Amino acid sequence: MTAASDLQALRDRMRAFAAARQWGSYHDPKSVLLALVGEVGELAELFQWLPAAQARDLAGQEPLRTRVGEELSDVLLYLVLLADVVGVDLAAAAHAKLTEADRRYPPGIDPARS
């Protein structure tokens, strides 16, 4: 399965989930974006008071590892939903963005100095 088909499968599953609960009326761009921002906030809260030098190691240990995975999943699901609501092919947009970044920042270029 490709990353694009994984995103499509998530989108389709989310569509079915929302349809079964008649939640479509709540899925306008503004509402979904605010939900996404809220989930990013919950993810950020997990790291808020961790020492920066230890954050990677601590995030790889339980119970934080599980919590990070849960919040990342929420962020991903709302991002996929938002892309669906606004009609953006998220995989194609991400590939285009990486192609542009590759053009703008060839290997050996420090992005902090450009």
N, C-alpha and C positions, 0 to 999 in steps of 0.2 A: 504494500500500500504506500502511495506517495504522500508527501506532506500535504499537497493540495487535496488529495482525496480524503485524507484524515480530517482536514478542515471542513470539507463538504459533508463528511459523515457526521461531524459534530454539529454543523449547521442543521442538517436534516433531522438529527435526533432532537435538537433544541426546538425546532419548528413543531415536531410531533408532540413534545412535552408541553409546550405552550398551548398548542391547539387543544390538547386533551383537557386542559384546565381553563380554556377560554381566556388566556392572558394576553392575547394579541393586542387588545386595546391599550395595554400599558406599555407597549413596546414602540413608543415614539422615540426619535433620536435623542431628545433632551433627557427623557427619563432613563433610557438605557445608558447614556453617557454619565449621568449622575450616579447610577448604580456602579458603573465601572470605576469611577473616581473613588467611590466609597470603598470598593474592594481593594484598590491600590493603597488607600489609606490603611486598611486593615493589614495588608502585607507590610507596609512601611512601619506600622506599629510594632511588628515582631522584631524589627531591627533597630528601633529607635534608640534604645539605651545600651545596645551592645558596643563594646569597644571596637572601633573600625578595624584594628589589626587582627582581631579574633573573629570577626563576623562570619567569614567563610567557614572556618572550622566549626564554630558553634552551630551554624545553620546545617551542617552535615551530621549533627548528632541529634538523637531523640531527646526530648519530644519535639524540639524545634523543627527538625527535618520534616516531620509529618505535617505540622501546622503550616510551614512554608509551602509544601506541596498543595495543601488544601486551598490556601489563599491564591497561589499561582493559578490553580485550576479555576477558581472563581473569576480571576482577572481574564484568563483566556476565554472562558465561556461568554462573559459579557462583551469582550472584544469581538468575538465571532458573531455574536448577536447584533452588535452595533453595525458591523460591516454588512450583515444581512439586511438590517433595517434601512440602511442608506444605499444599498445596492452596489457595494464595493466588493470586487473579487479580492479578498484579503491576500491570498497566496500570490496572485499576479502583481498586486500592489507592492508586496514585500520584495518580490524578485526584482521589480523595476527599481525600487529604492536601493537595493544592494548593488544593482548594476550601475546606478548613478554614483553611489559611494565609491565603487571600484574605480570609476572614471576619475572622480574628484580626488581620491586619495590613493594613488598607486603605492605599491609596496615600497617601504623605505621612507615614506613621508610621515612625519610626526603630525597628527591632526591638531595637536595643541599649538603648533607653530604656524599653521596655515591660516 
